């Protein structure tokens, strides 16, 4: 009996952390049964799922930290990044963690790797983590510099296409893709030191769907209703992100900072546009420290 008790205690110690739901973990069923009206928000739970998806997509795509010019065909860069993202209140972000959503901003640390290619093209990859959660995001990107010092009196102009997929989700899937148009200008400060201010606009579409979820448990705890929220397509779920920042390079050392504001617009709730559901903007401040070869 004593041996059994020891094994039970060990199981609790090992399994306890896995069972703990932290502040930014997602428990999608807390939105309520699909197709019903939420007592918390006053909107349908399908609308809540759409608001949740659009906001989480804005959080996970809130960082760019690259000026429009490319690395050059032999260039390579790697950086450690940290995004500090302000989360809207529960009324417009009906999420889902065990703790209150009003405990302050979320941190999104990430690693960003980029490689230069011929014809003023860069390819890159980023892996980020939403702190105090089990959520990771993998991003792939391609950037093309339309003007990169070819016309001296024009700023550098770059087009960036990117796709982000959320990983380690339990009962939903989310993918965000967008097109980013950036402008900037590199200023030499002597030798191998440069400063590059930049800014731009990024159009991001967020697609999401949920798995079948169980609701209305009976006396034994077994779900009597199994349903899924209405899927969300990227074309009808678009954020517009405005950003501005600066990058400093001294030798191989790279430092950067950026602010961004994602306008989420409104979600239609009927035929009358006056009844549309407005969503709060997502503000982010991001920094990077890395090497640029």
Backbone bond lengths (Angstrom), bond angles and torsions (degrees), N, CA, C in turn:
res aa  C-N    CA-C-N  psi(-1)  N-CA   C-N-CA  omega(-1)  CA-C   N-CA-C  phi
1 X - - - 1.467 - - 1.525 110.63 -
2 X 1.349 115.79 -41.20 1.465 119.10 179.41 1.527 110.38 -64.49
3 X 1.338 116.86 -39.62 1.467 120.55 178.53 1.522 110.59 -63.09
4 X 1.351 116.39 -41.65 1.463 120.08 179.11 1.534 110.75 -62.23
5 X 1.334 116.17 -41.03 1.470 120.25 -179.98 1.517 111.43 -63.21
6 X 1.336 115.76 -38.43 1.463 119.10 178.97 1.527 111.07 -65.15
7 X 1.336 116.10 -41.29 1.459 119.38 178.41 1.523 111.21 -65.12
8 X 1.320 117.35 -38.04 1.461 120.79 178.12 1.531 110.64 -64.28
9 X 1.333 116.65 -42.32 1.468 120.22 178.54 1.518 111.14 -62.70
10 X 1.334 116.58 -40.84 1.460 120.40 178.26 1.519 110.81 -63.78
11 X 1.329 116.72 -40.45 1.469 120.16 179.43 1.526 111.59 -63.40
12 X 1.327 117.01 -38.97 1.455 120.67 178.60 1.526 110.73 -65.81
13 X 1.328 116.35 -42.51 1.459 120.05 -179.89 1.519 111.76 -63.68
14 X 1.329 116.99 -40.21 1.467 121.15 -178.71 1.516 110.89 -75.59
15 X 1.331 116.73 -41.54 1.450 119.92 -175.24 1.501 114.82 -84.09
16 X 1.334 117.20 -18.43 1.459 120.23 -176.95 1.505 114.33 -58.29
17 X 1.343 120.05 -50.01 1.453 120.27 -179.35 1.512 112.42 -59.69
18 X 1.364 117.74 -36.39 1.456 119.92 -179.14 1.515 111.23 -67.80
19 X 1.334 117.33 -29.66 1.453 120.74 -177.56 1.522 112.38 -84.08
20 X 1.331 117.65 -13.90 1.450 121.35 -176.49 1.522 109.84 -78.49
21 X 1.325 116.59 127.23 1.456 121.27 178.33 1.519 108.37 -96.94
22 X 1.318 116.69 115.09 1.448 119.96 -178.22 1.516 110.27 -85.01
23 X 1.339 114.91 178.58 1.457 121.76 -168.95 1.522 113.62 -54.92
24 X 1.334 118.46 -42.56 1.455 121.33 -174.37 1.529 113.09 -102.93
25 X 1.324 117.84 10.45 1.457 119.54 172.47 1.522 109.68 -68.97
26 X 1.311 115.57 151.66 1.460 121.51 -175.77 1.518 110.30 -103.28
27 X 1.327 116.03 124.00 1.460 122.85 171.67 1.521 106.27 -121.98
28 X 1.308 115.57 86.92 1.452 121.80 -166.87 1.528 112.83 -62.65
29 X 1.310 117.61 -31.72 1.461 120.11 -177.00 1.523 112.12 -63.98
30 X 1.350 117.72 -17.27 1.464 120.45 178.12 1.523 112.25 -66.93
31 X 1.330 117.95 -14.17 1.458 119.80 174.37 1.524 111.36 -66.97
32 X 1.309 117.55 -23.65 1.459 120.97 -178.60 1.517 111.86 106.35
33 X 1.316 115.25 172.63 1.466 121.40 -176.31 1.536 110.37 -65.69
34 X 1.332 119.17 132.83 1.469 121.40 179.61 1.523 112.00 -56.78
35 X 1.350 114.58 140.51 1.453 120.51 177.37 1.506 115.03 87.90
36 X 1.318 118.82 -4.53 1.456 121.67 179.78 1.525 110.53 -102.29
37 X 1.325 116.32 171.67 1.464 121.79 177.10 1.516 109.50 -92.68
38 X 1.321 115.98 130.83 1.456 120.91 -178.64 1.522 110.46 -77.34
39 X 1.329 116.36 130.97 1.464 120.23 176.18 1.523 110.85 -70.31
40 X 1.343 117.98 -24.24 1.464 121.59 -177.79 1.517 111.99 -77.53
41 X 1.346 117.43 -44.10 1.462 120.64 -173.42 1.524 113.56 -106.19
42 X 1.331 117.91 -21.40 1.462 120.67 -176.86 1.508 113.49 82.81
43 X 1.336 118.05 -0.11 1.458 122.56 176.86 1.528 109.12 -108.56
44 X 1.329 116.01 171.68 1.454 119.08 178.08 1.527 110.03 -68.01
45 X 1.307 116.68 152.77 1.459 120.01 179.02 1.532 111.27 -66.81
46 X 1.335 117.84 -26.77 1.466 119.66 174.10 1.529 110.50 -66.82
47 X 1.339 116.95 -37.40 1.458 120.70 174.76 1.521 110.79 -66.31
48 X 1.346 116.54 -37.49 1.460 120.00 176.10 1.525 111.23 -62.69
49 X 1.329 117.46 -40.17 1.464 120.57 178.45 1.527 110.46 -64.18
50 X 1.327 116.60 -40.65 1.459 120.05 178.23 1.519 111.29 -64.95
51 X 1.355 117.29 -41.08 1.464 120.89 177.26 1.520 110.73 -64.86
52 X 1.321 116.68 -42.09 1.467 121.18 177.24 1.527 110.94 -59.28
53 X 1.344 117.12 -46.23 1.461 120.75 -178.09 1.523 111.49 -65.08
54 X 1.327 116.53 -43.72 1.469 119.43 -178.39 1.526 110.85 -64.46
55 X 1.329 117.05 -41.12 1.456 120.45 -178.96 1.522 111.73 -70.41
56 X 1.324 117.45 -44.21 1.461 119.32 178.74 1.525 110.70 -64.12
57 X 1.329 117.71 -36.26 1.462 120.16 174.56 1.513 112.31 -62.54
58 X 1.349 116.96 -38.81 1.465 120.43 177.26 1.517 111.46 -66.06
59 X 1.333 117.24 -37.81 1.465 121.20 179.22 1.528 110.81 -64.10
60 X 1.328 117.33 -44.64 1.459 121.12 -173.89 1.527 113.28 -81.62
61 X 1.344 118.65 -7.61 1.471 121.15 176.83 1.528 111.19 -119.41
62 X 1.332 117.15 23.03 1.464 120.96 -172.98 1.522 113.52 -81.15
63 X 1.328 118.84 -0.74 1.467 121.80 -174.17 1.519 110.99 -123.61
64 X 1.340 116.32 133.29 1.459 122.42 173.40 1.529 109.57 -117.43
65 X 1.351 116.28 -64.30 1.468 123.89 174.11 1.525 114.11 61.81
66 X 1.330 117.09 27.15 1.464 119.97 173.72 1.524 109.26 -135.39
67 X 1.324 118.34 128.90 1.463 121.42 173.55 1.529 110.20 -66.52
68 X 1.330 117.74 171.38 1.464 119.41 -176.29 1.523 114.52 -71.76
69 X 1.345 118.67 -24.87 1.461 117.54 -178.65 1.533 110.90 -72.31
70 X 1.315 116.08 155.25 1.462 121.78 -176.19 1.528 110.63 -95.05
71 X 1.332 115.50 178.45 1.465 121.77 -176.60 1.519 113.28 -84.64
72 X 1.322 118.30 -12.18 1.461 120.35 -170.52 1.514 110.06 91.45
73 X 1.328 116.94 157.82 1.467 120.06 -171.11 1.524 113.08 -64.20
74 X 1.334 118.56 -21.83 1.467 120.87 179.00 1.521 112.45 -108.36
75 X 1.331 118.08 5.64 1.457 121.48 -173.77 1.526 113.26 -78.83
76 X 1.326 114.46 155.79 1.459 121.73 178.25 1.524 108.04 -150.84
77 X 1.331 116.89 139.81 1.468 120.68 -179.84 1.521 109.54 -142.53
78 X 1.323 114.99 144.12 1.459 121.42 174.39 1.521 107.74 -138.23
79 X 1.326 116.50 137.45 1.456 119.71 -177.10 1.515 112.25 -143.61
80 X 1.325 114.28 149.28 1.466 121.74 171.17 1.519 107.21 -100.14
81 X 1.319 116.90 125.28 1.454 121.68 -172.39 1.528 110.91 -120.55
82 X 1.311 115.20 153.32 1.460 120.82 175.75 1.515 108.80 -140.26
83 X 1.329 116.00 119.86 1.447 121.80 175.21 1.519 110.42 -104.29
84 X 1.327 116.59 134.52 1.466 122.87 174.80 1.522 105.92 -111.07
85 X 1.330 116.17 108.89 1.464 121.57 -168.23 1.526 109.47 -114.63
86 X 1.328 116.28 122.49 1.454 121.08 176.35 1.516 110.64 -77.40
87 X 1.328 117.52 125.89 1.453 121.88 -178.24 1.521 110.05 -95.71
88 X 1.342 117.84 134.62 1.466 119.65 175.67 1.523 111.25 -63.56
89 X 1.333 115.88 164.80 1.458 120.82 178.64 1.506 112.77 -68.78
90 X 1.311 117.13 172.04 1.447 122.20 -173.26 1.521 112.98 -64.59
91 X 1.332 118.37 -26.14 1.458 119.82 -178.28 1.520 112.04 -64.22
92 X 1.348 116.86 -34.21 1.464 119.66 179.30 1.525 111.52 -107.60
93 X 1.310 117.56 -7.50 1.464 120.76 175.92 1.537 107.26 -130.55
94 X 1.316 116.79 81.19 1.460 120.17 -172.60 1.507 112.16 -75.79
95 X 1.338 116.74 62.88 1.435 119.42 -175.20 1.512 110.33 -109.61
96 X 0.969 133.75 151.07 1.409 148.64 -11.49 1.503 112.12 146.54
97 X 1.314 118.58 -7.19 1.449 117.86 177.47 1.515 111.59 -87.48
98 X 1.307 115.37 171.58 1.458 119.40 179.46 1.525 111.01 -73.30
99 X 1.318 117.04 -30.59 1.455 120.82 -179.51 1.519 110.50 -98.54
100 X 1.320 115.75 173.03 1.456 120.88 -178.86 1.519 110.47 -66.07
101 X 1.341 115.87 144.83 1.462 120.71 177.44 1.521 112.04 -78.46
102 X 1.325 118.46 -1.23 1.464 121.34 -174.87 1.522 111.85 -104.62
103 X 1.315 117.98 30.20 1.455 121.08 -177.81 1.519 112.85 -92.83
104 X 1.319 117.83 14.72 1.447 119.71 178.38 1.518 112.16 110.44
105 X 1.331 117.58 -179.03 1.464 121.55 -175.31 1.521 112.33 -70.40
106 X 1.333 113.61 162.17 1.464 120.82 175.55 1.523 109.27 -98.56
107 X 1.318 116.14 148.72 1.459 122.07 175.35 1.523 109.02 -102.22
108 X 1.337 115.68 137.51 1.468 121.11 178.48 1.524 108.25 -128.32
109 X 1.340 118.30 86.31 1.470 120.20 174.84 1.523 110.04 -76.35
110 X 1.321 116.22 149.55 1.464 120.05 -178.65 1.520 111.19 -155.98
111 X 1.317 114.97 164.52 1.464 123.91 172.91 1.513 107.54 -117.92
112 X 1.327 116.50 130.96 1.462 122.16 -173.46 1.528 108.92 -126.15
113 X 1.322 116.40 123.60 1.466 122.39 -179.73 1.528 108.29 -121.21
114 X 1.349 115.95 133.92 1.468 120.26 178.67 1.530 110.14 -133.44
115 X 1.344 115.85 149.23 1.466 121.77 178.86 1.522 108.77 -134.11
116 X 1.342 115.53 131.73 1.445 120.73 177.45 1.526 111.83 -81.84
117 X 1.319 115.37 146.42 1.460 123.10 178.44 1.525 109.03 -130.04
118 X 1.324 117.61 166.66 1.475 119.08 176.27 1.529 111.84 -61.78
119 X 1.338 114.72 167.53 1.467 123.26 176.64 1.535 112.50 64.41
120 X 1.332 117.10 33.40 1.470 122.98 176.04 1.526 112.34 57.93
121 X 1.324 115.66 44.83 1.463 121.74 -179.95 1.523 109.36 -120.67
122 X 1.329 115.92 137.21 1.469 124.00 171.45 1.523 109.19 -118.08
123 X 1.326 116.10 145.70 1.460 120.89 167.33 1.524 107.19 -121.73
124 X 1.328 116.32 149.38 1.456 119.12 -177.55 1.504 112.59 -151.43
125 X 1.332 114.91 166.28 1.466 122.37 176.84 1.513 108.56 -144.72
126 X 1.320 115.48 142.46 1.466 121.49 178.91 1.525 108.65 -135.54
127 X 1.331 116.33 139.13 1.464 122.01 172.40 1.516 107.27 -122.91
128 X 1.330 116.33 122.03 1.459 121.72 -178.19 1.511 111.57 -125.19
129 X 1.336 115.18 162.29 1.465 122.13 -178.37 1.513 109.17 -133.09
130 X 1.325 117.72 131.85 1.452 122.38 173.87 1.518 108.12 -83.40
131 X 1.354 116.08 115.45 1.460 119.01 -170.97 1.525 111.18 -62.38
132 X 1.320 115.48 153.70 1.460 123.58 -177.97 1.525 111.32 53.45
133 X 1.334 114.53 43.75 1.456 120.69 176.03 1.519 107.94 -155.77
134 X 1.319 115.76 175.83 1.460 120.84 174.73 1.522 111.32 -103.92
135 X 1.333 117.94 17.16 1.458 122.24 -173.54 1.527 111.88 -96.66
136 X 1.327 114.95 132.19 1.463 123.01 173.73 1.526 108.31 -121.92
137 X 1.321 116.46 155.07 1.458 121.53 178.17 1.519 109.19 -131.21
138 X 1.328 116.33 130.60 1.464 122.66 176.94 1.523 108.54 -110.44
139 X 1.335 116.21 128.00 1.459 121.85 -176.63 1.523 110.38 -121.90
140 X 1.319 116.07 135.66 1.458 122.75 170.12 1.521 109.05 -117.72
141 X 1.327 117.17 143.36 1.464 119.80 -174.93 1.527 110.97 -146.34
142 X 1.334 114.35 151.61 1.463 122.71 173.36 1.517 107.42 -133.33
143 X 1.342 116.70 129.82 1.464 120.90 179.86 1.519 109.89 -124.35
144 X 1.323 114.89 139.22 1.458 121.61 176.80 1.523 108.89 -127.08
145 X 1.327 116.77 125.30 1.466 121.85 179.10 1.522 108.90 -86.70
146 X 1.335 115.81 108.45 1.462 120.65 179.64 1.516 110.24 -66.87
147 X 1.323 115.99 -44.14 1.468 121.74 173.38 1.520 107.88 -131.03
148 X 1.320 116.63 126.69 1.461 121.68 -176.84 1.521 109.02 -137.26
149 X 1.343 114.46 63.87 1.446 119.56 -177.81 1.515 114.11 82.29
150 X 1.342 118.06 1.68 1.465 120.28 179.99 1.530 110.40 -67.49
151 X 1.338 115.41 -38.70 1.461 121.17 175.77 1.529 106.40 -111.17
152 X 1.326 118.79 100.99 1.469 121.67 -167.92 1.522 114.44 -57.26
153 X 1.330 118.26 -34.09 1.453 119.39 -175.68 1.525 113.02 -84.02
154 X 1.334 117.42 -1.87 1.453 121.57 175.39 1.527 110.27 -101.00
155 X 1.330 118.15 148.02 1.472 118.77 172.92 1.519 110.59 -70.60
156 X 1.303 115.61 163.27 1.458 119.68 172.65 1.530 109.24 -67.13
157 X 1.320 115.90 140.05 1.470 122.03 -179.22 1.519 108.34 -128.56
158 X 1.307 117.04 128.39 1.457 120.88 -178.64 1.515 112.20 -132.11
159 X 1.323 115.97 146.16 1.462 123.56 173.81 1.529 108.03 -113.83
160 X 1.315 116.53 130.13 1.466 121.86 -177.24 1.527 109.83 -129.17
161 X 1.323 115.84 122.04 1.466 121.78 173.69 1.523 108.29 -103.60
162 X 1.321 117.43 136.28 1.464 120.16 -175.35 1.523 110.87 -145.18
163 X 1.327 115.78 149.14 1.462 123.14 176.73 1.523 107.95 -133.92
164 X 1.327 116.92 131.16 1.463 123.27 178.62 1.518 109.43 -122.86
165 X 1.317 116.11 130.22 1.467 120.84 177.80 1.516 109.09 -120.39
166 X 1.322 116.37 132.11 1.452 121.98 -179.48 1.528 109.70 -80.67
167 X 1.330 115.93 133.24 1.457 122.10 -177.16 1.522 110.78 -113.01
168 X 1.317 115.25 158.40 1.464 123.76 175.69 1.523 112.09 66.63
169 X 1.324 116.14 28.91 1.457 120.35 174.38 1.524 108.91 -84.25
170 X 1.319 116.05 150.27 1.455 120.02 -174.48 1.522 112.82 -98.56
171 X 1.337 117.37 -45.35 1.462 119.23 -173.12 1.523 113.11 -132.40
172 X 1.347 117.13 20.76 1.457 119.83 173.55 1.522 109.13 -155.49
173 X 1.335 115.56 165.30 1.461 122.41 178.81 1.526 107.91 -129.33
174 X 1.339 116.26 139.80 1.461 120.51 -177.68 1.519 109.68 -142.89
175 X 1.339 115.28 130.67 1.463 122.28 176.75 1.525 108.49 -134.71
176 X 1.326 116.40 133.19 1.466 122.24 178.82 1.522 108.95 -122.13
177 X 1.320 116.49 132.51 1.456 121.21 177.39 1.508 110.29 -134.27
178 X 1.335 115.97 148.60 1.454 117.03 -176.72 1.516 114.27 -156.78
179 X 1.319 114.01 172.63 1.457 123.14 175.70 1.517 108.15 -125.91
180 X 1.329 114.69 127.07 1.459 122.88 -172.56 1.534 108.12 -116.68
181 X 1.323 116.26 130.36 1.465 122.09 175.54 1.526 107.57 -115.96
182 X 1.344 116.54 117.86 1.456 120.71 -176.37 1.510 112.48 -123.90
183 X 1.341 116.22 151.33 1.465 122.77 174.41 1.522 108.16 -130.50
184 X 1.316 116.14 149.65 1.462 120.73 -179.90 1.511 110.35 -169.11
185 X 1.327 115.26 174.72 1.459 120.72 179.13 1.513 109.12 -149.28
186 X 1.321 116.50 128.13 1.461 121.66 179.82 1.528 109.74 -91.49
187 X 1.344 115.08 131.41 1.466 121.03 179.88 1.524 108.88 -118.94
188 X 1.345 117.66 119.35 1.467 119.54 176.06 1.524 110.88 -73.62
189 X 1.326 115.86 137.70 1.466 121.65 179.28 1.524 111.41 -110.19
190 X 1.335 115.59 10.59 1.459 120.04 179.73 1.512 111.10 115.35
191 X 1.321 115.69 130.89 1.460 119.58 177.98 1.528 111.51 63.46
192 X 1.335 115.34 -126.20 1.465 120.94 -176.86 1.529 111.84 -103.90
193 X 1.337 116.86 26.61 1.461 121.81 -178.69 1.529 109.18 -109.24
194 X 1.326 116.57 130.15 1.455 121.33 178.58 1.524 110.11 -136.86
195 X 1.317 115.50 154.37 1.458 122.98 174.14 1.522 107.79 -129.54
196 X 1.331 116.40 129.60 1.465 121.36 -175.38 1.522 110.51 -128.16
197 X 1.325 119.14 101.65 1.467 120.13 169.19 1.532 109.41 -79.38
198 X 1.315 116.69 148.60 1.467 120.55 -177.60 1.526 109.60 -155.78
199 X 1.310 115.11 166.74 1.458 122.14 176.04 1.505 109.58 -163.43
200 X 1.326 116.35 171.33 1.443 118.37 -179.85 1.511 113.21 177.34
201 X 1.326 114.23 -173.32 1.454 122.89 179.60 1.524 108.71 -134.75
202 X 1.304 115.67 139.62 1.467 122.12 -173.99 1.527 108.06 -130.72
203 X 1.337 116.43 122.38 1.465 121.64 177.55 1.530 108.02 -99.97
204 X 1.336 116.63 119.00 1.462 121.97 -172.47 1.526 109.83 -121.92
205 X 1.324 117.00 122.40 1.456 122.51 173.58 1.520 110.24 -100.92
206 X 1.329 116.73 137.61 1.472 122.12 -175.04 1.525 108.88 -119.15
207 X 1.329 116.50 119.04 1.461 122.52 175.73 1.523 109.17 -107.88
208 X 1.330 116.79 140.20 1.461 120.57 -178.04 1.519 110.36 -153.39
209 X 1.314 115.21 150.62 1.464 121.22 172.01 1.521 108.36 -149.01
210 X 1.312 115.33 152.61 1.460 120.08 -179.48 1.524 109.97 -106.94
211 X 1.318 114.48 156.80 1.454 120.12 170.44 1.532 108.58 -78.90
212 X 1.329 115.84 173.18 1.453 120.09 174.01 1.526 109.29 -68.76
213 X 1.323 116.32 130.78 1.455 122.73 -177.99 1.528 109.66 -118.50
214 X 1.322 114.89 151.57 1.454 120.25 -179.37 1.524 111.56 -98.72
215 X 1.353 116.11 137.89 1.463 122.06 179.92 1.532 108.93 -137.10
216 X 1.329 115.12 171.18 1.469 123.55 176.63 1.519 111.81 50.99
217 X 1.342 118.30 65.34 1.467 120.06 -179.50 1.529 111.21 -67.10
218 X 1.332 115.50 147.43 1.458 120.12 176.54 1.533 109.53 -86.53
219 X 1.317 116.10 -167.94 1.470 120.44 -175.72 1.516 112.44 -63.15
220 X 1.329 117.55 -24.24 1.457 120.88 -179.89 1.523 112.49 -90.65
221 X 1.351 117.21 -2.22 1.455 120.82 -178.60 1.512 114.05 90.12
222 X 1.322 118.19 1.08 1.460 121.84 -179.47 1.519 109.64 -84.26
223 X 1.356 116.93 135.20 1.454 121.40 -179.11 1.523 110.71 -66.04
224 X 1.330 116.15 135.00 1.458 121.16 177.04 1.521 112.02 -99.92
225 X 1.341 117.48 -13.17 1.458 122.56 177.78 1.515 108.12 -128.90
226 X 1.337 116.58 128.86 1.463 122.16 177.38 1.524 107.28 -122.16
227 X 1.333 116.38 122.73 1.460 119.91 -175.44 1.515 109.92 -154.76
228 X 1.341 116.15 166.91 1.472 122.49 178.87 1.516 109.16 -129.83
229 X 1.316 116.20 152.33 1.454 120.41 177.09 1.529 110.22 -73.17
230 X 1.312 115.08 157.30 1.454 120.69 179.76 1.528 110.20 -63.58
231 X 1.338 118.87 127.54 1.475 120.07 -179.10 1.525 111.65 -61.89
232 X 1.316 114.58 153.83 1.462 122.12 -179.04 1.519 108.26 -116.86
233 X 1.322 117.51 128.77 1.466 121.30 177.95 1.522 110.23 -95.26
234 X 1.339 115.80 152.33 1.467 120.30 -177.17 1.519 112.12 -64.86
235 X 1.337 117.22 -33.50 1.455 119.99 -177.23 1.509 114.41 -67.73
236 X 1.342 117.74 -23.61 1.460 120.77 -179.57 1.526 112.35 -106.14
237 X 1.310 117.10 9.65 1.465 121.41 -176.15 1.523 108.78 -137.51
238 X 1.332 117.43 76.28 1.467 122.29 -169.02 1.527 110.97 -115.63
239 X 1.330 115.31 132.28 1.467 123.30 170.92 1.527 108.97 -103.79
240 X 1.315 116.63 147.26 1.459 121.79 174.32 1.525 107.57 -115.99
241 X 1.334 115.98 114.43 1.465 120.98 -174.36 1.525 110.05 -107.56
242 X 1.321 116.53 125.54 1.469 123.19 175.00 1.534 107.97 -105.90
243 X 1.318 116.39 136.07 1.465 118.99 -176.60 1.525 110.96 -143.86
244 X 1.329 114.81 156.53 1.460 122.28 175.94 1.522 107.49 -151.68
245 X 1.328 115.35 144.71 1.460 118.34 -178.19 1.514 111.90 -165.54
246 X 1.310 114.40 -170.81 1.449 121.03 178.63 1.518 110.89 -150.06
247 X 1.327 116.28 149.05 1.464 121.37 178.59 1.526 109.37 -128.46
248 X 1.319 114.79 134.92 1.474 122.26 177.52 1.518 108.07 -116.30
249 X 1.344 116.42 130.41 1.461 122.02 176.65 1.521 108.17 -125.14
250 X 1.329 116.35 124.83 1.455 122.56 173.74 1.518 108.58 -127.02
251 X 1.331 116.83 105.18 1.461 119.73 -172.02 1.517 109.58 68.27
252 X 1.334 116.62 -121.29 1.461 120.51 176.56 1.517 112.97 -96.93
253 X 1.343 117.30 -8.12 1.461 121.24 -177.11 1.523 110.46 -79.32
254 X 1.317 115.64 134.09 1.452 121.71 -179.44 1.527 110.00 -124.50
255 X 1.345 116.93 129.16 1.455 123.69 175.36 1.518 108.07 -126.38
256 X 1.330 116.45 143.16 1.451 118.75 179.86 1.513 111.85 -154.22
257 X 1.325 115.41 156.43 1.462 121.87 176.47 1.526 107.75 -145.64
258 X 1.339 114.93 151.14 1.470 119.38 -174.92 1.525 109.69 -154.47
259 X 1.310 116.33 143.79 1.461 121.97 170.37 1.526 107.96 -118.60
260 X 1.324 116.63 146.44 1.458 119.84 179.17 1.517 110.13 -146.22
261 X 1.313 114.78 154.58 1.459 122.51 178.09 1.523 107.98 -135.43
262 X 1.330 116.49 116.81 1.463 122.05 179.06 1.517 109.07 -98.03
263 X 1.320 115.91 111.77 1.463 121.22 176.02 1.523 107.83 -84.56
264 X 1.343 116.30 121.02 1.461 120.34 -175.35 1.523 113.98 -95.55
265 X 1.313 116.37 -6.35 1.450 119.10 177.23 1.518 112.15 67.49
266 X 1.329 115.79 -141.69 1.460 121.66 -176.98 1.520 109.65 -137.76
267 X 1.328 115.41 156.33 1.460 122.70 178.05 1.518 108.89 -105.42
268 X 1.342 118.00 125.59 1.469 119.37 177.60 1.530 110.97 -62.16
269 X 1.312 116.15 136.88 1.466 121.11 177.37 1.519 112.13 -121.18
270 X 1.329 116.82 1.82 1.465 120.70 -179.78 1.513 109.44 179.44
271 X 1.317 116.03 -166.83 1.463 120.93 -178.38 1.523 111.73 -78.83
272 X 1.320 118.23 -19.93 1.456 122.21 -178.63 1.517 109.57 -94.06
273 X 1.336 116.94 118.93 1.469 120.45 -177.30 1.528 111.56 -65.81
274 X 1.327 117.57 -21.34 1.464 119.81 178.91 1.520 111.83 -67.86
275 X 1.321 116.83 -18.72 1.463 121.14 -179.77 1.520 112.74 -95.00
276 X 1.350 117.27 5.31 1.456 120.32 -179.20 1.527 110.93 -60.94
277 X 1.314 115.04 151.32 1.467 121.64 -176.11 1.531 110.06 -94.89
278 X 1.331 119.45 107.75 1.476 120.44 -179.77 1.527 110.66 -74.63
279 X 1.324 115.09 145.03 1.461 121.17 176.92 1.521 109.59 -115.28
280 X 1.318 116.19 143.44 1.458 121.01 -179.34 1.524 110.96 -70.00
281 X 1.329 116.30 148.49 1.460 121.46 176.91 1.525 110.12 -71.38
282 X 1.322 115.20 156.37 1.467 122.27 178.63 1.528 108.07 -111.33
283 X 1.336 116.20 117.56 1.465 121.97 -179.70 1.522 109.73 -101.77
284 X 1.336 116.53 140.88 1.466 120.64 -179.05 1.522 110.48 -142.07
285 X 1.321 114.96 145.39 1.459 122.95 170.65 1.525 107.26 -124.19
286 X 1.343 116.41 128.61 1.468 120.78 -173.32 1.526 109.72 -130.39
287 X 1.328 115.50 148.50 1.460 121.79 175.58 1.518 109.51 -134.09
288 X 1.325 116.18 158.79 1.452 121.13 177.10 1.530 110.39 -142.30
289 X 1.314 114.68 146.64 1.454 123.43 173.35 1.512 107.29 -134.90
290 X 1.341 117.21 122.73 1.449 118.11 -175.53 1.512 113.06 -163.12
291 X 1.309 114.46 -167.16 1.458 123.10 -178.91 1.514 109.03 -122.89
292 X 1.320 115.71 138.47 1.467 122.84 -178.60 1.516 107.22 -127.31
293 X 1.328 116.07 112.87 1.471 120.77 -177.23 1.520 110.97 -106.15
